[in-house]
């Protein structure tokens, strides 16, 4: 794929032969952002797991201490009192059959989905649409629950969900380029702690293989995934 001149110039500032300490990686990712808008800062990790095996699936959620920098648009499948609670908590879309029909027709103008357990029989019909996009409600991530108000508040407060893909890669956002370096590193640390906590017992060998921090349309900055403590300390990782 042909890259823009701005991207090529930015990429030249990244030494691909070494890894950077998290604080340095964040700074370099921000400095090499090629967009004029407030770019999203993302992390990609390669894990030492076999996602084809159910006992090596890595999936979870984490509340980022400084939020994501954007307010997620939340859709809630609920009726009655639960629907009223979801609306009061700030959900943008609340309903049941009407929303299912809209989604089946191709509407996907939302960022997260929550459902009460009693409606999952109907919501299950959307599996082929929501599943590949990481939007399918799941009890393990707290998005299938009777406490819809809490779920909505957590998502809007900076809760993110992550799931390893079939290539053993895991992606999540840690904020915006306008965030301070410290805020981004602390968000990264919180997510990394949760990924480590979820290490499958069946996974053998090195769990965290490599990682990259990047901004939207910016070059990837290799980050030292072996550094998991005191991430905001001023130091440079060894090559």
C-alpha positions in Angstrom: 0.0 0.0 0.0 1.4 3.4 -1.0 1.9 5.7 2.0 1.6 9.4 2.1 4.8 11.6 2.4 3.7 12.7 5.9 3.5 9.1 7.0 6.9 8.2 5.4 8.5 11.2 7.2 7.0 10.2 10.5 8.0 6.5 10.1 11.6 7.6 9.6 11.6 8.9 13.2 10.8 5.4 14.5 13.7 3.0 15.0 12.1 -0.4 14.1 15.2 -2.3 15.3 14.5 -1.5 19.0 11.7 -1.4 21.5 10.8 1.7 23.5 9.8 2.0 27.1 6.1 2.7 27.4 6.5 6.4 28.2 8.9 7.0 25.4 6.7 5.0 23.0 3.7 7.1 23.9 5.6 10.3 23.3 7.0 9.1 20.0 3.5 7.9 18.8 2.1 11.3 19.6 5.0 13.1 17.9 4.6 11.1 14.7 0.8 11.5 14.4 0.0 12.5 10.8 -3.6 13.7 11.3 -4.8 17.3 11.8 -7.5 16.1 14.2 -7.2 14.6 17.7 -6.1 11.1 16.8 -6.9 8.0 18.7 -4.0 6.2 20.4 -4.1 2.4 20.0 -2.2 -0.6 21.2 -1.7 -3.9 19.4 -0.3 -6.9 21.2 0.8 -10.3 19.9 0.0 -13.0 22.4 1.5 -16.4 22.8 -1.8 -18.2 22.7 -3.7 -20.4 20.2 -7.1 -18.7 19.8 -8.5 -21.8 18.0 -8.6 -23.5 21.4 -11.4 -22.4 23.8 -9.1 -22.6 26.8 -6.7 -20.1 25.3 -9.2 -17.4 24.4 -8.3 -14.0 25.9 -11.3 -11.7 26.3 -12.1 -9.1 28.9 -12.9 -5.5 29.8 -11.1 -2.8 31.8 -12.1 0.6 33.0 -9.4 3.1 31.8 -8.6 5.5 34.6 -8.6 8.5 32.3 -11.3 7.3 29.9 -11.1 6.9 26.2 -11.5 10.5 25.1 -14.8 9.8 23.4 -18.3 9.2 24.7 -19.5 5.8 23.5 -22.9 5.6 21.9 -24.6 2.8 23.8 -27.5 0.7 22.6 -29.5 -1.3 25.1 -31.9 -4.1 24.5 -34.4 -3.8 27.4 -38.0 -3.4 28.1 -40.1 -2.0 30.9 -38.4 -0.7 34.0 -34.9 -1.8 32.7 -35.5 0.3 29.5 -36.3 3.3 31.6 -33.2 2.8 33.7 -31.0 2.5 30.6 -32.4 5.8 29.3 -31.8 7.5 32.6 -28.2 6.3 32.6 -27.6 7.9 29.2 -28.1 5.2 26.7 -28.6 6.6 23.2 -30.8 3.8 21.9 -33.1 1.6 24.0 -35.6 -0.9 22.7 -36.2 -4.5 21.6 -37.8 -5.8 18.4 -37.6 -2.3 16.8 -33.8 -2.1 17.2 -33.3 -5.7 16.1 -35.1 -4.9 12.9 -33.1 -1.8 12.2 -29.8 -3.7 12.8 -30.9 -6.5 10.5 -31.4 -3.8 7.8 -27.9 -2.6 8.1 -28.0 0.1 10.8 -24.9 0.1 13.0 -24.6 3.6 14.3 -23.5 2.7 17.9 -20.3 1.7 19.7 -21.4 -0.7 22.4 -24.4 -3.0 23.1 -25.9 -4.1 26.4 -28.8 -6.5 26.8 -30.9 -7.9 29.6 -30.7 -11.8 29.9 -34.4 -12.2 29.0 -33.9 -10.6 25.6 -30.8 -12.6 24.6 -33.0 -15.2 22.8 -34.0 -12.5 20.3 -30.6 -10.7 20.3 -28.9 -13.9 19.4 -30.3 -13.6 15.9 -27.9 -10.7 15.4 -24.8 -12.8 16.2 -23.5 -12.8 12.6 -23.9 -9.1 12.4 -22.7 -8.0 15.8 -20.2 -10.8 16.6 -17.6 -10.0 13.9 -17.6 -6.3 15.0 -17.1 -7.2 18.7 -20.5 -5.8 19.6 -22.3 -8.9 20.7 -23.4 -8.7 24.4 -21.7 -11.2 26.6 -22.1 -12.1 30.3 -18.3 -12.3 30.7 -17.9 -8.7 29.7 -20.8 -7.4 31.8 -22.9 -6.5 28.8 -25.6 -9.1 29.5 -27.0 -8.0 32.8 -30.1 -6.9 34.6 -28.2 -3.9 35.9 -28.2 -2.0 32.6 -27.7 1.3 34.2 -24.4 0.3 35.7 -23.3 -1.2 32.4 -24.1 2.0 30.5 -22.4 4.2 33.1 -19.2 2.0 33.0 -19.0 2.1 29.2 -19.5 5.8 29.1 -17.0 6.2 31.9 -14.2 4.7 29.8 -14.7 0.9 30.0 -13.2 -0.8 27.0 -13.6 -4.4 25.7 -10.9 -6.4 24.1 -10.7 -9.9 22.5 -7.9 -11.8 20.8 -8.4 -12.4 17.1 -7.7 -15.6 15.1 -4.1 -14.5 14.5 -3.4 -14.1 18.3 -3.4 -10.3 18.0 -5.2 -8.1 20.6 -6.2 -4.5 20.0 -7.5 -1.8 22.3 -7.5 2.0 22.5 -5.9 4.0 25.4 -7.1 7.5 24.6 -6.5 10.5 22.4 -3.3 12.2 21.3 -4.4 15.3 23.2 -4.1 13.2 26.5 -1.0 13.8 28.6 1.8 11.3 28.3 1.2 10.2 31.8 -2.6 9.6 31.3 -1.9 7.5 28.2 0.7 5.4 30.0 -1.6 4.9 33.0 -4.4 3.8 30.7 -2.0 1.4 28.9 -0.8 0.0 32.3 -4.4 -0.6 33.4 -5.2 -2.5 30.2 -1.9 -4.4 30.3 -2.6 -5.5 33.9 -5.9 -7.0 32.9 -4.5 -8.7 29.9 -1.8 -10.3 32.1 -4.4 -11.3 34.7 -6.4 -13.1 32.0 -3.4 -15.2 30.8 -4.8 -18.7 30.1 -3.3 -21.5 32.2 -3.1 -23.6 29.1 -0.9 -21.0 27.3 2.7 -22.2 27.2 5.9 -20.3 26.6 6.1 -16.5 26.3 2.7 -14.9 26.8 3.4 -11.3 25.7 5.4 -11.6 22.5 5.5 -8.0 21.2 3.5 -4.8 21.1 3.0 -1.6 19.2 1.6 1.8 20.1 0.3 4.0 17.3 -2.1 6.8 16.5 -4.7 6.8 13.8 -2.9 6.6 10.5 0.4 7.0 12.2 3.4 4.6 12.2 3.6 1.9 14.8 6.1 2.4 17.7 7.5 -0.9 19.1 6.9 -1.0 22.9 8.7 -3.1 25.5 5.9 -5.4 26.6 8.3 -7.0 29.2 8.1 -3.7 31.2 4.9 -4.1 33.3 5.7 -2.0 36.4 6.4 1.7 37.0 5.5 2.4 33.4 5.6 6.1 33.7 9.2 6.1 35.0 11.6 8.1 32.8 13.8 5.4 31.2 14.6 3.9 27.8 14.2 0.2 27.2 17.1 -1.9 25.9 17.1 -2.8 22.2 
